[in-house]
Amino acid sequence: MNHDVIITCALTGAGDTTAKSPHVPVTPKQIAAAAVEAAKAGATVVHCHVRDPATGKFSRDVALYREVMERIREADIDIIVNLTAGMGGDLEIGSGENPMEFGPNTDLVGPLTRLAHVEELLPEICTLDCGTLNFGDGDTIYVSTPAQLRAGAKRIQELGVKAELEIFDTGHLWFAKQMIKEGLLDDPLFQLCLGIPWGAPADTTTMKAMVDNLPQGAVWAGFGIGRMQMPMAAQAVLLGGNVRVGLEDNLWLDKGVLATNGQLVERATEILSRLGARVLTPAEGRQKMGLKQRG
């Protein structure tokens, strides 16, 4: 069991959730406010996407990321910022017998373009989604090829940003370890992402199989989506890992009760406390993850 736990709060994500809950932050001001709320609730890290303020849909706009970062810094509260670098990998295959007629949800760019905001803003952590995945039940694929991943990993290494490797299935973990072997990553973090159709399921057996295949001494976290968010938080800690919660992965506090990001952090903290663990401060989290605090 891990008794000293990092809690990451994933604030908004890129999914079609804004119509399902009024608490999902959309504008940079709302996302930054959610980060402050999560920090005050006890989170160690906040994981940030941005959205188009006019439509609520996902965005890769560097200016939006810049505003979020500036607003968090202006709030004068210590929190580790983890920016997604996963946007730009969505491919909506054309339906039926017309697969080359890509759908309107396609947003496919190269590996260095996916890192444009990371290069400019230099957060303490950024993510690297470690493989291609059938994403959901329709025709959408998340695309991240070995060549793209090698290029992205190398650039993150050059920037001096800590990579958090997003592992959605066992093959992703296999390739992540290959990149480490090739010297493309420096002591990365691992995030085991469970329950996304059709990746690894959110259950004890799958999480343990992944944990058993992590590099020796790796700092890792795990999460489940929807109703499995809190069970998988407890399971991750019992297996020696850290925790991610937040509205990117789950909208509900209890049955019929919509959550805020702060409430999800508070609920996770309560569960961990009852298990005999404590949540690390951002300063303690930096030490555990080998981070250098940026301005």
C-alpha positions in Angstrom: 0.0 0.0 0.0 1.1 3.6 -0.7 0.6 5.7 2.4 1.8 9.0 0.9 -0.5 9.7 -2.1 -0.5 12.2 -4.9 -4.0 13.2 -6.0 -4.4 14.5 -9.5 -7.6 16.3 -10.4 -8.5 16.2 -14.1 -10.6 19.3 -14.4 -12.5 19.2 -17.7 -11.2 16.8 -20.4 -12.3 17.0 -24.0 -15.4 14.9 -24.0 -19.0 15.9 -24.7 -19.8 16.5 -21.1 -20.6 20.2 -20.8 -24.3 19.6 -21.6 -24.5 16.9 -18.9 -23.3 18.9 -15.9 -23.2 22.7 -15.2 -20.0 22.1 -13.2 -17.8 21.1 -16.1 -15.5 24.2 -16.6 -15.3 25.6 -20.2 -13.7 29.0 -20.3 -10.1 29.6 -19.1 -11.5 31.6 -16.1 -13.7 28.6 -15.2 -10.9 26.1 -15.7 -8.5 28.1 -13.6 -11.1 28.5 -10.9 -11.6 24.8 -10.9 -7.9 24.3 -10.4 -8.0 26.6 -7.4 -11.0 24.8 -6.0 -9.2 21.4 -6.4 -6.0 22.8 -4.8 -7.9 24.1 -1.8 -9.7 20.7 -1.5 -6.2 19.1 -1.2 -5.2 18.1 -4.7 -1.5 17.8 -5.5 -1.7 18.2 -9.3 -4.3 19.5 -11.7 -4.5 18.1 -15.2 -5.7 20.6 -17.8 -7.4 20.5 -21.2 -8.9 23.6 -22.7 -12.2 24.1 -24.5 -13.5 26.6 -27.1 -15.4 29.2 -24.9 -18.0 29.7 -27.6 -18.9 26.0 -28.2 -17.5 24.1 -25.2 -15.8 21.7 -27.6 -12.2 20.6 -27.3 -9.4 23.0 -28.4 -5.7 23.1 -29.0 -5.5 26.9 -28.9 -2.2 27.9 -27.2 -3.7 31.2 -26.1 -6.4 29.4 -24.1 -3.7 27.3 -22.3 -1.7 30.5 -21.7 -4.7 32.2 -20.1 -5.4 29.2 -17.9 -1.7 29.0 -16.7 -1.6 32.8 -16.0 -4.9 32.7 -14.1 -3.7 29.8 -11.9 -0.4 31.6 -11.2 -2.3 34.9 -10.4 -4.4 33.0 -7.8 -1.2 32.6 -5.7 -1.9 29.0 -4.7 0.6 26.2 -5.0 -0.4 23.5 -7.4 1.5 21.3 -9.9 0.1 21.9 -13.4 0.0 18.9 -15.8 -1.1 19.9 -19.4 -2.5 17.4 -21.8 -0.6 16.8 -25.0 -3.1 14.3 -26.3 -5.2 16.7 -28.5 -4.7 16.3 -32.2 -5.0 12.5 -32.4 -8.7 12.1 -33.2 -9.6 10.4 -36.4 -13.3 9.8 -37.2 -13.4 7.1 -39.9 -16.1 7.6 -42.6 -19.1 5.4 -42.0 -20.0 2.2 -43.9 -18.1 1.6 -47.1 -16.6 5.1 -47.2 -13.9 5.0 -44.5 -11.7 7.6 -46.3 -14.5 10.3 -45.9 -13.3 11.4 -42.5 -16.0 12.8 -40.2 -16.2 16.3 -38.7 -14.8 15.2 -35.4 -11.4 14.5 -37.0 -8.6 16.6 -35.5 -5.3 15.0 -36.6 -2.0 16.8 -36.4 1.6 15.8 -36.1 3.4 14.9 -32.8 5.3 18.3 -32.5 2.1 20.3 -33.2 0.5 18.5 -30.4 3.2 19.9 -28.1 3.0 23.6 -29.3 1.5 24.8 -26.0 3.9 22.7 -23.9 6.9 24.2 -25.8 5.6 27.7 -25.1 4.4 27.4 -21.5 6.8 24.7 -20.1 4.5 23.1 -17.5 6.0 20.9 -14.8 4.3 17.8 -16.4 2.7 17.0 -19.7 1.0 13.8 -20.9 2.0 11.5 -23.7 -0.8 9.0 -24.8 1.1 5.9 -25.5 -0.8 4.2 -28.3 -3.6 4.0 -30.8 -7.1 3.0 -29.4 -10.6 2.4 -30.6 -12.2 5.3 -28.7 -15.8 4.6 -27.9 -18.4 2.6 -29.8 -18.5 4.5 -33.1 -16.0 5.2 -35.8 -13.5 7.3 -33.8 -9.9 6.2 -33.3 -7.3 7.9 -31.1 -4.1 7.8 -33.2 -0.7 7.8 -31.7 1.8 5.7 -33.8 5.2 4.5 -32.7 6.9 7.0 -34.9 4.8 9.9 -33.6 5.4 8.8 -30.0 9.1 8.6 -30.4 9.1 12.1 -31.9 6.9 13.5 -29.1 8.9 11.8 -26.3 12.2 13.1 -27.6 10.8 16.7 -27.8 9.4 16.5 -24.3 12.8 15.3 -23.1 14.5 18.2 -24.9 12.1 20.7 -23.2 12.9 19.3 -19.7 9.2 18.7 -19.0 8.3 15.5 -17.0 6.3 13.1 -19.2 3.3 11.4 -17.8 2.6 8.3 -19.9 -1.1 7.7 -20.4 -1.6 3.9 -20.6 -4.9 2.8 -22.0 -4.1 -0.8 -22.7 -1.3 -3.3 -22.1 0.4 -2.8 -25.5 0.7 0.9 -24.6 2.7 -0.1 -21.5 4.9 -2.4 -23.6 5.8 0.4 -26.0 6.3 2.9 -23.2 9.0 0.7 -21.7 10.5 0.4 -25.2 10.8 4.2 -25.4 12.5 4.2 -22.0 14.9 1.5 -23.2 15.7 3.7 -26.3 16.6 6.6 -24.0 13.7 8.8 -25.2 12.2 9.4 -21.7 13.8 10.5 -18.4 12.2 8.8 -15.4 8.6 9.3 -16.6 5.4 9.1 -14.6 2.8 6.5 -15.5 -1.0 6.9 -15.5 -3.1 3.7 -15.9 -6.3 4.8 -17.6 -9.0 2.2 -17.1 -12.6 1.8 -18.3 -12.5 3.8 -21.6 -14.2 1.7 -24.3 -12.4 -0.1 -25.8 -9.2 -0.1 -23.8 -8.3 -1.8 -20.5 -11.3 -2.4 -18.3 -11.6 -0.9 -14.8 -11.1 -3.9 -12.6 -8.7 -5.2 -10.0 -7.2 -7.9 -12.2 -6.4 -5.6 -15.1 -4.9 -2.9 -12.8 -2.7 -5.4 -11.0 -1.5 -6.9 -14.3 -0.4 -3.5 -15.5 1.2 -2.7 -12.1 3.1 -5.9 -12.3 4.6 -4.9 -15.6 5.7 -1.3 -14.6 9.4 -0.6 -14.5 10.9 -1.1 -11.1 10.4 1.9 -8.9 8.1 3.8 -11.3 5.9 6.5 -9.8 2.4 5.7 -11.1 -1.3 6.5 -10.7 -4.5 5.0 -11.8 -8.1 5.9 -12.4 -11.4 4.5 -13.5 -14.1 6.4 -15.3 -17.7 6.9 -14.2 -18.9 4.9 -11.2 -15.5 3.2 -11.0 -13.6 6.4 -10.2 -13.6 5.9 -6.4 -13.2 2.1 -6.4 -10.2 2.4 -8.7 -8.8 5.2 -6.5 -8.8 2.9 -3.5 -7.5 0.0 -5.6 -4.6 2.1 -6.9 -3.5 3.1 -3.4 -3.7 -0.5 -2.2 -1.5 -1.6 -5.0 1.1 1.1 -4.2 0.1 3.9 -6.6 -1.4 7.3 -6.7 -4.8 8.6 -7.6 -6.6 10.6 -10.3 -10.2 12.0 -9.9 -12.1 14.8 -11.5 -14.8 15.8 -13.9 -12.9 14.7 -17.0 -13.5 11.1 -15.9 -16.7 11.2 -13.8 -19.5 13.7 -13.3 -21.2 12.2 -10.2 -20.5 12.4 -6.5 -23.4 10.1 -5.5 -26.3 8.6 -7.4 -28.2 11.5 -8.8 -25.9 14.1 -7.3 -23.6 16.0 -9.7 -20.1 16.7 -8.4 -17.7 19.5 -8.6 -13.9 18.9 -9.0 -13.4 20.0 -5.4 -16.0 17.6 -4.1 -14.3 14.7 -5.9 -11.0 15.6 -4.4 -12.6 15.8 -1.0 -14.3 12.4 -1.4 -11.0 10.7 -2.6 -9.2 12.3 0.4 -11.7 10.9 2.8 -11.4 7.4 1.3 -7.6 7.5 1.5 -7.7 8.8 5.0 -9.9 5.9 6.1 -7.4 3.6 4.5 -4.6 5.1 6.6 -3.0 7.2 3.8 -2.4 10.9 3.5 -2.4 13.2 0.5 0.9 14.9 -0.4 1.2 18.7 -0.8 2.4 20.0 -4.1 5.9 20.6 -2.5 5.9 17.0 -1.4 4.6 15.8 -4.7 7.4 17.6 -6.5 10.0 15.7 -4.4 8.3 12.4 -5.0 8.0 12.9 -8.8 11.4 14.5 -9.2 10.1 17.8 -10.5 11.6 21.3 -10.5 9.1 24.0 -9.7 8.7 26.4 -12.6 7.7 30.1 -12.4 
